[in-house]
Amino acid sequence: MFAAASDPFLFRLAVFVLAVCTGWYAVSRSLRGHRQSFVLIAGLVAGVILSGAIQSVAMLPAGEARSLSFAALLLASAGVVAGLLIARRRISAVTRHDP
């Protein structure tokens, strides 16, 4: 009913904005100790995005879409690195160090 009247770009932009607002709300309402878990899960999601971005950069011709895929590749790489750093920190907190 509404699909024929709406612009696909605006629909995708609205979904993105809703996802950002929902994520911001969830993290802002969570306890400080749970935020590390959010970052860890976000790192895993970024890994999935990273695989799609690598495929897009490799397959697309030069242009706007390839540039956006490369930007997604950089952002997802930062998310993966942050997730790995948080995971290392959490693992080091629970492992016992013998003197």
C-alpha positions, -999 to +999 in steps of 0.1 A: +000+000+000+027+025+009+056+009-010+046+025-043+043+060-029+076+061-009+111+067-020+134+037-012+162+060-001+140+077+024+128+044+037+163+031+043+173+064+058+144+062+082+153+026+092+189+037+098+178+066+120+155+044+140+182+019+145+207+045+157+181+060+181+171+026+195+207+016+200+215+050+217+185+046+240+194+010+249+230+019+257+221+050+276+196+032+298+219+002+306+241-001+336+278+008+331+289-028+335+266-040+307+280-014+282+310-036+275+288-064+265+271-040+240+305-031+225+314-067+223+282-076+204+286-045+182+321-058+173+306-091+162+280-073+141+307-051+126+325-083+116+295-093+095+293-058+080+330-060+073+326-092+052+298-075+031+318-043+027+349-063+015+328-080-011+312-048-022+345-030-026+359-059-046+329-062-069+317-027-075+332-004-102+347+029-091+321+054-081+299+065-052+288+030-042+324+018-040+333+049-019+305+042+005+315+006+008+351+016+016+338+040+043+317+011+057+348-011+056+368+015+077+340+020+102+334-018+106+371-023+111+371+002+140+341-017+154+359-050+152+390-036+168+370-021+197+352-054+202+385-073+204+400-048+228+369-051+251+370-089+249+407-089+258+401-067+287+372-088+300+392-120+296+421-105+315+398-094+343+385-130+349+418-148+345+439-153+376+475-141+375+499-162+395+527-143+412 
